């Protein structure tokens, strides 16, 4: 397997569940507008490539630079967090280590729940945003596509994501193990994004409960989810009223500030609240109420089961797939360094051809220009291809070979893509 190292600067700055608790992750979380602002700021500061992801478990900046301070400043300028806090929990990887990290994140090997592929959708959307805003160069685009290819291969050829171990399933497991007569309880699901939808499906499947009410700021989204299971939907303005009749409340909204607090939770019943949101969408002050129990995402993901043990056995297979695709990516990286020289050589050979044709014309010799063009262009392409093959497979140091070719043909190198 190739041990080549990348030739383009690349690094990642981030924080995750490993060192940052839910509160701190919330401070450094980014919504879509926040990502957009950060990308535009990076572009204004001269960066050529950058992609940022922000999930409930991590916020990370991937960029074509090794400037740690610049990435720290970008992260802090567009979130609610400060540099002192970030320095305590952040990690920074460059070049090989940064590439390894991105592959592990995209493949689910670095997820809070092993094999959780929720991050892939985020990575696709973030890459699309960077490309739309003009901050996605060929290197970063190829790298992210390679990570997506590895993720797809792992899903197809391994059992790394088999079994039910998602956050939504963990929430339902918690309910089943801590609440008696679950099927008779009134359950409120507040938020019907991806986690909310998955939670709803797990609730219906595992609790046999049909007393489930859905509320979402955009009612049509809640109705779409409810329709699949014949559940009740209420208006967002009825939230407080519905809470009064609720035994179990699951909060999975994407709001940047808490949407549930003790002033909203006015009920005489005992209420279990599960907050699956990052940033936290339930204000801790609800625990001032003696009849309320609050459980957060980080507590739920500590649940382990047989499925996780089975997934652990699939890790070597996943790593093997990553190694193969990563080696192909490195080969591509190194082939790119030859492109300027090969292009310059082609230009030089075409110029030589043009000069020779001009010389023959001046001498009055009759030349079949079309035939000459076809033959010489074919020869130039064959010479270039042969040289490219030699550059890729020769054991001689590539930089020395490039310098020799440039010197012999007196090439004018314009730079890479």
NORDA-V31862 format. One record per helix or strand. SS is the DSSP state (H for helix, E for strand). FROM is the first residue (numbers start at 1). TO is the last residue. If there is no record, write none. Layout:
# NORDA-V31862
ss->SS from->FROM to->TO
ss->SS from->FROM to->TO
This chain:
# NORDA-V31862
ss->E from->11 to->16
ss->H from->22 to->27
ss->H from->32 to->44
ss->E from->50 to->54
ss->E from->58 to->63
ss->H from->68 to->77
ss->H from->83 to->89
ss->E from->91 to->94
ss->H from->96 to->107
ss->H from->118 to->132
ss->H from->138 to->157
ss->H from->167 to->178
ss->H from->182 to->184
ss->E from->187 to->190
ss->H from->194 to->207
ss->E from->212 to->215
ss->H from->219 to->229
ss->E from->232 to->233
ss->H from->236 to->244
ss->E from->248 to->251
ss->E from->260 to->260
ss->E from->271 to->275
ss->E from->282 to->282
ss->H from->284 to->288
ss->E from->292 to->296
ss->H from->297 to->300
ss->H from->306 to->312
ss->H from->315 to->362
ss->H from->369 to->393
ss->H from->398 to->408
